Amino acid sequence: MTTEEIFDCLRKLQDVLTEKIVLEREMTDIPKSLSSQEELVLRLKQGYIDKDQEYVEARKKESELRNLLLEAESEREKAEKKMDAIETQREYEALDKEIKDAANKEHNYRRDLQLAEQKVSTLKTELQQHKELMDQQTNELTDRKKSVETELESRTKLLEKIAVEEKKLTKDLDPELVFKFERIIRKKGGRGIVAVRGGVCNSCHMILPVQFANAVRLGTEVLSCPYCSSILYYEETAEGEEDFFDEETAGSLADLDALDDEDDFDDDEGDEEEFDEKISADFEE
């Protein structure tokens, strides 16, 4: 393949890889949307269990108070029946105290029972409302999971088509070049091949060393920017250019001695976070 054919292939591959990367990230992000809803359903289920336990305890307390009230009523009634059989003042005073104590207990139990009944009624209503909300969120989660499965299945099919297209485009390219090119696109926001205009890289906007810039202009080999690692091709400016660049303004190949492609990647870790925004901007252009 000629250099120009390689460049044309890389431009097409750039679009394919960009679409692939976007789809891969969507497939990673889509399931994350379920996390908050799953956590909500779990909290609702735990809340329902706690509320149900509280309701059971309230019912138990209500039952105990009702039995105690019956016992207090029975004690009072028995004491009142003995009143006709008393013969002395001392017996009367003792029985009267017994009746009053039983009546007082009866009054307290009846009051506590009313409060317990109100609590049981309130808890029953809250429990029903909680269950309805829990069932609603559970159903919504189930529907959302089905939707996510459909979305993932759709994107998986798209990725399969992209893989076929990617294989066609890369079959005649150097595997090392393809690997490096995809790595650049992932780190540089979807731009792996850029133009050199006026001796300047159109990706990082750095002035290139004169000999290197002239080598890009000749187009006899595939070269990468020594500053940002993007694949470079020459593009004539509107006003045209001389056949060479001024070394005083452009620098020289000696400036590249300290540069290393791997260091460039390490310095640009933050670029990946802006990937989606850059892709959107490129598409709009």
C-alpha contacts under 8 A as a table, 3 or more apart, distances in Angstrom:
res1	aa1	res2	aa2	distance
1	M	5	E	5.93
1	M	6	I	6.38
1	M	172	D	7.68
2	T	5	E	5.12
2	T	6	I	6.27
3	T	6	I	5.04
3	T	7	F	6.23
3	T	219	G	6.46
3	T	220	T	6.26
3	T	221	E	6.10
3	T	222	V	6.67
4	E	7	F	4.99
4	E	8	D	6.20
4	E	219	G	7.64
5	E	8	D	5.07
5	E	9	C	6.13
6	I	9	C	5.03
6	I	10	L	6.07
6	I	173	L	7.45
7	F	10	L	5.00
7	F	11	R	6.18
7	F	193	I	7.92
7	F	233	Y	7.46
8	D	11	R	5.18
8	D	12	K	6.49
9	C	12	K	5.26
9	C	13	L	6.03
9	C	169	L	6.29
9	C	170	T	7.98
10	L	13	L	4.78
10	L	14	Q	5.86
10	L	193	I	7.13
11	R	14	Q	5.05
11	R	15	D	6.78
11	R	193	I	6.80
12	K	15	D	5.43
12	K	16	V	6.50
12	K	169	L	7.73
13	L	16	V	4.96
13	L	17	L	5.94
13	L	166	E	6.64
13	L	169	L	6.40
13	L	170	T	7.83
14	Q	17	L	5.22
14	Q	18	T	6.00
14	Q	182	E	7.94
14	Q	185	I	7.38
14	Q	190	G	7.11
14	Q	191	R	7.06
14	Q	192	G	6.58
14	Q	193	I	7.63
15	D	18	T	5.14
15	D	19	E	6.27
15	D	190	G	7.97
16	V	19	E	5.28
16	V	20	K	6.19
16	V	162	I	6.59
16	V	165	E	7.52
16	V	166	E	6.66
17	L	20	K	4.87
17	L	21	I	6.04
17	L	166	E	7.59
17	L	182	E	6.87
17	L	185	I	7.65
17	L	190	G	7.91
18	T	21	I	5.20
18	T	22	V	6.23
18	T	185	I	7.17
18	T	186	R	7.95
18	T	190	G	5.41
18	T	279	I	7.71
19	E	22	V	5.18
19	E	23	L	6.22
20	K	23	L	5.17
20	K	24	E	6.13
20	K	159	L	6.36
20	K	162	I	6.71
21	I	24	E	5.05
21	I	25	R	6.20
21	I	186	R	7.30
22	V	25	R	5.24
22	V	26	E	6.17
22	V	276	D	7.49
23	L	26	E	4.99
23	L	27	M	6.14
23	L	155	R	6.45
23	L	159	L	7.24
24	E	27	M	5.12
24	E	28	T	6.39
25	R	28	T	5.00
25	R	29	D	6.08
26	E	29	D	4.97
26	E	30	I	5.74
27	M	30	I	5.53
27	M	31	P	7.24
27	M	152	L	6.08
27	M	155	R	7.23
28	T	31	P	6.52
28	T	32	K	7.31
29	D	32	K	5.23
29	D	33	S	7.03
30	I	33	S	5.60
30	I	34	L	7.76
30	I	148	V	6.81
30	I	152	L	7.91
31	P	34	L	5.58
31	P	35	S	7.42
31	P	148	V	6.73
32	K	35	S	5.40
33	S	36	S	6.71
33	S	37	Q	7.64
34	L	37	Q	5.34
34	L	38	E	5.98
34	L	141	L	7.51
34	L	144	R	7.50
34	L	145	K	7.40
35	S	38	E	5.10
35	S	39	E	6.14
36	S	39	E	5.09
36	S	40	L	6.19
37	Q	40	L	4.99
37	Q	41	V	6.27
37	Q	137	Q	7.73
37	Q	141	L	6.56
38	E	41	V	5.16
38	E	42	L	6.24
38	E	141	L	7.00
39	E	42	L	5.09
39	E	43	R	6.19
40	L	43	R	5.13
40	L	44	L	6.15
40	L	137	Q	7.89
41	V	44	L	5.03
41	V	45	K	6.13
41	V	134	M	6.47
41	V	137	Q	6.21
41	V	138	T	6.17
42	L	45	K	5.12
42	L	46	Q	6.19
43	R	46	Q	5.14
43	R	47	G	5.95
44	L	47	G	4.92
44	L	48	Y	6.01
44	L	130	H	7.44
44	L	133	L	7.93
44	L	134	M	5.64
45	K	48	Y	5.03
45	K	49	I	6.29
45	K	134	M	6.63
46	Q	49	I	5.10
46	Q	50	D	6.26
47	G	50	D	5.12
47	G	51	K	6.04
48	Y	51	K	5.03
48	Y	52	D	5.96
48	Y	127	L	6.82
48	Y	130	H	6.34
48	Y	131	K	6.73
49	I	52	D	5.13
49	I	53	Q	6.21
50	D	53	Q	5.16
50	D	54	E	6.28
51	K	54	E	5.02
51	K	55	Y	6.16
51	K	123	L	7.43
51	K	127	L	6.36
52	D	55	Y	4.92
52	D	56	V	6.19
52	D	127	L	6.67
53	Q	56	V	5.08
53	Q	57	E	6.29
54	E	57	E	5.16
54	E	58	A	6.17
54	E	123	L	7.79
55	Y	58	A	5.04
55	Y	59	R	6.21
55	Y	120	V	6.37
55	Y	123	L	5.79
55	Y	124	K	6.86
56	V	59	R	5.16
56	V	60	K	6.24
57	E	60	K	5.02
57	E	61	K	6.20
58	A	61	K	5.05
58	A	62	E	6.11
58	A	116	A	6.76
58	A	119	K	7.03
58	A	120	V	5.78
59	R	62	E	5.01
59	R	63	S	6.21
59	R	116	A	7.94
59	R	120	V	6.24
60	K	63	S	5.18
60	K	64	E	6.32
61	K	64	E	5.12
61	K	65	L	6.25
61	K	116	A	7.05
62	E	65	L	5.26
62	E	66	R	6.22
62	E	113	L	6.08
62	E	116	A	5.38
62	E	117	E	6.37
62	E	120	V	7.86
63	S	66	R	5.14
63	S	67	N	6.37
64	E	67	N	5.24
64	E	68	L	6.25
65	L	68	L	4.98
65	L	69	L	6.05
65	L	109	Y	6.15
65	L	110	R	7.84
65	L	112	D	7.14
65	L	113	L	5.62
66	R	69	L	5.09
66	R	70	L	6.32
66	R	109	Y	7.64
66	R	110	R	7.87
66	R	113	L	6.47
67	N	70	L	5.13
67	N	71	E	6.28
68	L	71	E	5.05
68	L	72	A	6.17
68	L	109	Y	6.78
69	L	72	A	5.05
69	L	73	E	6.14
69	L	105	K	7.78
69	L	106	E	5.53
69	L	109	Y	5.34
69	L	110	R	6.31
70	L	73	E	5.11
70	L	74	S	6.11
71	E	74	S	5.04
71	E	75	E	6.16
72	A	75	E	5.11
72	A	76	R	6.25
72	A	102	A	5.56
72	A	103	A	7.15
72	A	105	K	6.18
72	A	106	E	5.06
73	E	76	R	5.18
73	E	77	E	6.18
73	E	102	A	7.14
73	E	103	A	7.31
73	E	106	E	6.04
74	S	77	E	5.17
74	S	78	K	6.17
75	E	78	K	5.25
75	E	79	A	6.20
75	E	99	I	7.81
75	E	102	A	6.13
76	R	79	A	5.13
76	R	80	E	6.14
76	R	98	E	7.65
76	R	99	I	5.27
76	R	100	K	7.90
76	R	102	A	5.07
76	R	103	A	6.13
77	E	80	E	5.08
77	E	81	K	6.31
78	K	81	K	5.20
78	K	82	K	6.59
79	A	82	K	5.27
79	A	83	M	6.80
79	A	95	L	6.57
79	A	98	E	6.79
79	A	99	I	5.68
80	E	83	M	5.33
80	E	99	I	6.58
81	K	84	D	6.52
82	K	85	A	5.46
82	K	86	I	6.84
82	K	95	L	7.75
83	M	86	I	5.70
83	M	92	Y	7.25
83	M	95	L	7.06
86	I	91	E	6.04
86	I	92	Y	6.21
87	E	91	E	6.87
87	E	92	Y	7.65
88	T	91	E	5.24
88	T	92	Y	6.30
89	Q	92	Y	4.93
89	Q	93	E	6.16
90	R	93	E	5.18
90	R	94	A	6.21
91	E	94	A	5.17
91	E	95	L	6.05
92	Y	95	L	5.20
92	Y	96	D	5.90
93	E	96	D	5.06
93	E	97	K	6.18
94	A	97	K	5.23
94	A	98	E	6.32
95	L	98	E	4.94
95	L	99	I	6.18
96	D	99	I	5.12
96	D	100	K	6.21
97	K	100	K	5.10
97	K	101	D	6.07
98	E	101	D	5.18
98	E	102	A	6.16
99	I	102	A	5.18
99	I	103	A	6.07
100	K	103	A	4.98
100	K	104	N	6.00
101	D	104	N	5.06
101	D	105	K	6.18
102	A	105	K	5.11
102	A	106	E	6.04
103	A	106	E	4.91
103	A	107	H	6.11
104	N	107	H	5.07
104	N	108	N	6.29
105	K	108	N	5.16
105	K	109	Y	6.06
106	E	109	Y	5.19
106	E	110	R	6.04
107	H	110	R	5.18
107	H	111	R	6.25
108	N	111	R	5.14
108	N	112	D	6.18
109	Y	112	D	5.09
109	Y	113	L	5.90
110	R	113	L	5.00
110	R	114	Q	6.26
111	R	114	Q	5.27
111	R	115	L	6.53
112	D	115	L	5.15
112	D	116	A	6.13
113	L	116	A	4.94
113	L	117	E	6.05
114	Q	117	E	5.07
114	Q	118	Q	6.25
115	L	118	Q	5.13
115	L	119	K	6.26
116	A	119	K	5.07
116	A	120	V	6.17
117	E	120	V	5.08
117	E	121	S	6.16
118	Q	121	S	5.10
118	Q	122	T	6.15
119	K	122	T	5.08
119	K	123	L	6.04
120	V	123	L	5.16
120	V	124	K	6.02
121	S	124	K	5.13
121	S	125	T	6.40
122	T	125	T	5.25
122	T	126	E	6.23
123	L	126	E	4.99
123	L	127	L	5.83
124	K	127	L	5.07
124	K	128	Q	6.24
125	T	128	Q	5.21
125	T	129	Q	6.27
126	E	129	Q	5.08
126	E	130	H	5.97
127	L	130	H	5.04
127	L	131	K	6.10
128	Q	131	K	5.11
128	Q	132	E	6.26
129	Q	132	E	5.15
129	Q	133	L	6.29
130	H	133	L	5.20
130	H	134	M	6.04
131	K	134	M	4.96
131	K	135	D	6.00
132	E	135	D	5.17
132	E	136	Q	6.10
133	L	136	Q	5.04
133	L	137	Q	6.18
134	M	137	Q	5.27
134	M	138	T	6.02
135	D	138	T	5.02
135	D	139	N	6.10
136	Q	139	N	5.24
136	Q	140	E	6.20
137	Q	140	E	4.98
137	Q	141	L	6.03
138	T	141	L	5.06
138	T	142	T	6.21
139	N	142	T	5.06
139	N	143	D	6.23
140	E	143	D	5.10
140	E	144	R	6.03
141	L	144	R	4.94
141	L	145	K	6.08
142	T	145	K	5.17
142	T	146	K	6.43
143	D	146	K	5.18
143	D	147	S	6.26
144	R	147	S	4.91
144	R	148	V	6.08
145	K	148	V	5.00
145	K	149	E	6.15
146	K	149	E	5.09
146	K	150	T	6.28
147	S	150	T	5.08
147	S	151	E	6.18
148	V	151	E	4.97
148	V	152	L	6.02
149	E	152	L	5.14
149	E	153	E	6.01
150	T	153	E	5.07
150	T	154	S	6.15
151	E	154	S	5.12
151	E	155	R	6.27
152	L	155	R	5.13
152	L	156	T	5.99
153	E	156	T	5.02
153	E	157	K	6.37
154	S	157	K	5.33
154	S	158	L	6.47
155	R	158	L	4.92
155	R	159	L	6.10
156	T	159	L	5.03
156	T	160	E	6.26
157	K	160	E	5.06
157	K	161	K	6.45
158	L	161	K	5.14
158	L	162	I	6.17
159	L	162	I	4.88
159	L	163	A	6.00
160	E	163	A	5.06
160	E	164	V	6.49
161	K	164	V	5.23
161	K	165	E	6.45
162	I	165	E	5.03
162	I	166	E	5.93
163	A	166	E	4.94
163	A	167	K	6.06
164	V	167	K	5.16
164	V	168	K	6.42
165	E	168	K	5.17
165	E	169	L	6.35
166	E	169	L	5.17
166	E	170	T	6.11
167	K	170	T	5.25
167	K	171	K	5.86
168	K	171	K	5.60
169	L	172	D	7.31
169	L	173	L	7.75
170	T	173	L	5.01
170	T	174	D	7.75
170	T	175	P	7.64
170	T	178	V	7.02
173	L	177	L	7.13
173	L	178	V	6.87
174	D	177	L	5.17
174	D	178	V	6.33
175	P	178	V	4.98
175	P	179	F	6.10
176	E	179	F	5.11
176	E	180	K	6.16
177	L	180	K	5.16
177	L	181	F	5.89
178	V	181	F	4.97
178	V	182	E	6.16
179	F	182	E	5.39
179	F	183	R	6.26
180	K	183	R	5.06
180	K	184	I	6.19
181	F	184	I	5.14
181	F	185	I	6.34
181	F	192	G	5.98
181	F	230	S	7.84
181	F	231	I	7.53
182	E	185	I	5.08
182	E	186	R	6.24
182	E	192	G	7.42
183	R	186	R	5.21
183	R	187	K	6.34
184	I	187	K	5.19
184	I	188	K	5.68
184	I	190	G	7.94
184	I	191	R	7.40
184	I	192	G	5.49
184	I	229	S	7.04
184	I	230	S	6.56
185	I	188	K	5.11
185	I	189	G	5.94
185	I	190	G	4.45
185	I	191	R	5.21
185	I	192	G	4.82
186	R	189	G	6.09
186	R	190	G	6.20
186	R	272	E	6.64
186	R	275	F	7.46
187	K	190	G	7.63
187	K	265	F	7.45
187	K	268	D	6.93
187	K	269	E	7.09
187	K	271	D	5.83
187	K	272	E	4.94
187	K	275	F	7.47
188	K	191	R	5.72
188	K	192	G	6.98
188	K	268	D	7.97
188	K	271	D	6.13
188	K	272	E	6.75
188	K	275	F	7.13
189	G	271	D	6.95
189	G	272	E	6.54
189	G	274	E	6.72
189	G	275	F	4.19
189	G	276	D	7.00
189	G	277	E	7.89
189	G	278	K	5.32
189	G	279	I	6.01
190	G	275	F	6.95
190	G	278	K	7.18
190	G	279	I	5.82
191	R	194	V	7.07
191	R	203	S	7.93
191	R	230	S	7.67
192	G	230	S	5.23
192	G	231	I	6.00
193	I	230	S	5.64
193	I	231	I	4.46
193	I	232	L	5.76
193	I	233	Y	7.44
194	V	201	C	7.30
194	V	202	N	5.97
194	V	203	S	6.29
194	V	230	S	6.64
194	V	231	I	6.28
194	V	232	L	5.33
194	V	233	Y	6.47
195	A	201	C	6.53
195	A	202	N	5.58
195	A	203	S	7.93
195	A	232	L	5.69
195	A	233	Y	5.04
195	A	234	Y	5.58
195	A	235	E	5.74
196	V	199	G	5.97
196	V	200	V	5.43
196	V	201	C	4.84
196	V	202	N	5.80
196	V	213	A	7.81
196	V	216	V	7.85
196	V	232	L	6.37
196	V	233	Y	5.99
196	V	234	Y	4.94
196	V	235	E	5.85
197	R	200	V	5.37
197	R	201	C	6.81
197	R	202	N	6.89
197	R	234	Y	6.79
197	R	235	E	5.72
197	R	236	E	6.49
197	R	237	T	6.00
198	G	236	E	7.87
198	G	237	T	6.76
198	G	241	E	7.00
199	G	207	I	5.91
199	G	208	L	5.66
199	G	209	P	7.90
199	G	210	V	7.37
199	G	213	A	5.64
199	G	245	F	7.15
199	G	250	A	7.05
200	V	205	H	5.67
200	V	206	M	5.55
200	V	207	I	4.48
200	V	208	L	5.72
201	C	204	C	5.87
201	C	205	H	4.88
201	C	206	M	5.63
201	C	207	I	6.65
201	C	208	L	6.90
201	C	225	C	7.05
201	C	232	L	7.56
202	N	205	H	5.21
202	N	206	M	7.96
203	S	228	C	7.47
203	S	230	S	7.24
204	C	227	Y	7.30
204	C	228	C	6.18
206	M	227	Y	7.35
207	I	249	T	7.94
207	I	250	A	5.66
207	I	251	G	7.75
208	L	212	F	6.67
208	L	213	A	5.78
208	L	225	C	7.95
208	L	250	A	5.67
208	L	251	G	6.80
208	L	252	S	7.94
209	P	212	F	5.33
209	P	213	A	6.03
209	P	247	E	7.23
209	P	250	A	4.92
209	P	251	G	4.30
209	P	252	S	4.22
209	P	253	L	5.59
209	P	255	D	7.18
210	V	213	A	5.09
210	V	214	N	6.14
210	V	244	F	7.47
210	V	245	F	5.55
210	V	246	D	6.71
210	V	247	E	5.44
210	V	250	A	5.18
210	V	251	G	5.81
210	V	252	S	5.40
210	V	253	L	7.35
211	Q	214	N	5.17
211	Q	215	A	6.21
211	Q	252	S	6.16
211	Q	253	L	6.27
212	F	215	A	4.98
212	F	216	V	6.35
212	F	252	S	7.53
212	F	253	L	6.49
213	A	216	V	5.11
213	A	217	R	6.28
213	A	245	F	7.79
214	N	217	R	4.88
214	N	218	L	6.24
214	N	243	D	7.82
214	N	244	F	6.33
214	N	245	F	7.41
215	A	218	L	5.16
215	A	219	G	6.59
215	A	220	T	7.51
216	V	219	G	5.22
216	V	220	T	7.69
216	V	221	E	7.62
216	V	222	V	7.83
216	V	223	L	6.67
216	V	232	L	6.84
216	V	233	Y	6.11
216	V	234	Y	5.97
217	R	233	Y	7.20
217	R	234	Y	5.02
217	R	235	E	7.96
219	G	222	V	7.24
219	G	233	Y	7.07
219	G	234	Y	7.28
222	V	231	I	7.12
222	V	232	L	7.28
222	V	233	Y	7.97
223	L	231	I	5.91
223	L	232	L	5.87
223	L	233	Y	7.93
224	S	229	S	5.06
224	S	230	S	5.26
224	S	231	I	4.37
224	S	232	L	5.61
225	C	228	C	5.59
225	C	229	S	4.56
225	C	230	S	5.25
225	C	231	I	6.36
225	C	232	L	6.41
226	P	229	S	5.71
226	P	256	L	6.76
226	P	259	L	6.65
226	P	260	D	7.46
226	P	261	D	7.07
227	Y	259	L	7.36
227	Y	261	D	7.89
227	Y	264	D	6.66
228	C	261	D	7.80
228	C	264	D	5.92
228	C	265	F	7.80
229	S	261	D	6.18
229	S	264	D	6.95
236	E	240	G	6.02
236	E	241	E	7.03
237	T	240	G	5.07
237	T	241	E	6.85
241	E	244	F	7.95
242	E	245	F	6.99
245	F	250	A	6.81
246	D	249	T	5.67
246	D	250	A	6.00
247	E	250	A	4.99
247	E	251	G	5.11
247	E	252	S	6.31
248	E	251	G	5.87
251	G	255	D	6.78
252	S	255	D	5.72
252	S	256	L	7.86
253	L	256	L	5.54
253	L	257	D	7.59
254	A	257	D	5.79
255	D	258	A	7.27
256	L	259	L	5.27
259	L	263	D	7.39
259	L	264	D	7.99
260	D	263	D	5.37
260	D	264	D	6.62
261	D	264	D	5.13
261	D	265	F	6.61
262	E	265	F	5.22
262	E	266	D	6.42
263	D	266	D	5.02
263	D	267	D	6.21
264	D	267	D	5.23
264	D	268	D	6.45
265	F	268	D	5.27
265	F	269	E	6.74
266	D	269	E	5.77
267	D	270	G	7.86
268	D	271	D	5.32
268	D	272	E	7.63
269	E	272	E	6.12
270	G	273	E	5.73
270	G	274	E	7.53
271	D	274	E	5.52
271	D	275	F	6.73
272	E	275	F	5.08
273	E	276	D	7.79
274	E	277	E	5.52
274	E	278	K	6.30
275	F	278	K	5.35
275	F	279	I	6.24
276	D	279	I	5.14
276	D	280	S	6.24
277	E	280	S	5.22
277	E	281	A	6.32
278	K	281	A	5.02
278	K	282	D	6.16
279	I	282	D	5.06
279	I	283	F	6.21
280	S	283	F	5.21
280	S	284	E	6.28
281	A	284	E	5.15
281	A	285	E	6.36
282	D	285	E	5.14
